[in-house]
Amino acid sequence: SNLLIPNAFAAPVSRVHCDYTKESGIKRLEQLATTNERILYLKSRAKHFAFFNLWRSIDREFPVQEWPLALLDPRTGPTDLDNHDQVLIYELVFPHRVGLNYSLPPHSRGHNWFFFPHMTHTEAILFSVFDSDYPKRPGFVFHSAFDLPSRRFEKSCCYHNEAQALELLSPIEAPHPRKSLEVRTIVFFEN
């Protein structure tokens, strides 16, 4: 989806990613500071800074039923962000800049994930996507939307044998498309 088109929206991102790299988080703050005096002032006083994402459903009628957000437990994620066996870097090309994100190689083993099924519009998740004080603080939380395969079919009633089971399996009512909002903010720390 193209966010430059009025009323356009972005589809859930199913690639495991973190929104900045060690270098691109610093570069993005520099870009923002050149156009915003308040950010420039706060940056000049801060010892370090971090980017946080706030994610929530905006659907007041239905909870998130498809493509929920999952977060990688940072204690089980990459231990070396410079090791290209553990992380990959990819570009996001915008009209006036290029951003860099981390991604994970496919089938990374040993990772523990948290996901939040059926979130309502009254719930939110706050997580860090960059911390200039890395590696003292684990500020890179990898995340992704993912398909819930168990939502594809459900039993319409009890059954006694396989033939009857196949006859009674029916697609569930299509889930309502996810409607969510992600807001990014900068936190400046003076100490």
N, C-alpha and C positions, 0 to 999 in steps of 0.2 A: 504494500500500500504506500502511496505517496502522501506524506504528511504536509506537503505544500499545497495540496488540493483542498479547498474548503470542504468541510464535513467528511473528510477522509479519516480513516483510522488504520492503525497498525495491527496486523494479526499477531496472535501470541507467538513468541519466539521459542522454537523447540530446540535450539542449539544451546548446549551448556556453555555459559559465558559469564564473564565479569565485565562490567561496563567500561573499565579503564585498565591500562597497564601502569607499571610504576612510572613510566615516562609520560604517558598520555594524560594522566591525572594532573600532573604538574603543568603540562602544556595547556590543558583546558582551563585551569585556573588563570594562567597568564592571559589567555584569550579573553576570558570574561572580565578580568581586571582592567583591560585596556578600554572597555566600553562602559564600565560601571565604577564610579568613584567610591561608592560604599565598599565594594569588594576590594578595591585597591587599598583603601584605608585599613580594613580589617586584616588583609593579607600582610600589611606592613607591621602590624602589632602582634601577629600570631606566631607562636612557636612551631605549631604544626596545624594541619587542616585535614579534613576528611570529607568525602562525598558520601551521602546516605541516600538510599531510595526508600520511599514510602509507597507501598503497593496496596491497593484495596479494590474490592468490587464496587461498582457504582450502580448496580442493578438493584433497585429498591423492591422489586417484585420477586426475583428468583436468586437463590444462592448460586455460587459458581458450580456448574455441573460438568463442564468440560474444560480441558486444558488448564488445570490448576497450576499454581506456582509451586515449584520445589526449590529448596535451598540445600546446598551441599554443606555439611558440617565442616567448618574450616579446620577442625582438628584432624579430619581424615582426607583433606584435599592436598593439593600440591605443596611440597615442602621447599621447593626451589623454583621461583618464578623465572629464573634465567635458564632453566633446564628445558630444552625443547622436546624432551621425551615426556615431560610432565605437563607442559602448557604449549599452546599454539597461539600465535598472534594473527589477527585478521583486521583488515581495514574496513571502516565504514565511510563511504564517500558521500559528503554533503556538498551542496552548491558552493560554499565558501571555505570549506575546511575538510580535512581528513582526520577521522578519529581512529584510535587503535583500541581493540578489545582483546582480552584473553579468551581463549576457548580451551576445552580439554580434548585430548585425543579420544577417539571412540573406545568404548568398552574399558574405561578406567576401573580397575578392580580395587576393592578395599574402601570405597567411598560409602559414607553413610549420608542418607538424604532425609530431609524433613519435607512433608508437603501438607497442604492445608485444604482438605476437601470441604466443599459446601460453605465456603466463606460467604458471609453476608456483607451488606454495605456498612454495617456497624463495626466491622472488624478491619484491622490493618496490620501490615507487616512492615517493620522498619529494619533495614539491614545496610551494612557498610559495603561500598563497592570500590573504595579507595581510601588509603590512609597514608599520609606522607611520612608517618613514623614507622612504616614497615621496615624491618621485620619485628620491631618491638611490639607492635600491635597487629593482630591478624585482620587487616582491613579489606581483604579481597574475598567477598562472599560470592562464589559461583552459583548461578541460578538458571532455571529454565522452566518453561511450561512443558507439560507432557500430556500425551493422550492417555486416558484411563480406559484400557481395553475392556475391563469388566462392565463398563456401561453399555456395551453394544447389544447384549441380549440379557433377558431375564425370564424366569419361568412364569408362565401365566397361571399355573396351578400345579398341584401335585401330579405325579405320574407313576405308573407301575412298571413300565418296561421301556426299553430304548426307543422302539418305534413310536410309542405314545409320547415319549419325551420330545422326539424330533418334531412331531406334529404340533406339540403344545408350545415349543419355543417360538417366541415371536419377538420381533424387534421392539425395544421399548420406545416410547414416544421420544422423538428427537429432543435432545437436551437443548435448553435455551442457550444461544451463543454467549460466550463469556463477554461481559462488559466490565472492563477494569481500567484503572487509572494508575499511572506510575509517575510520581513526582520526585525530582532529585533536588537535594539541597546541599549546601556547603556548611560545614561546621568548622569554626575557627577556635583553636585552643590557645589560651594565653600562657599556660604553664604545662 
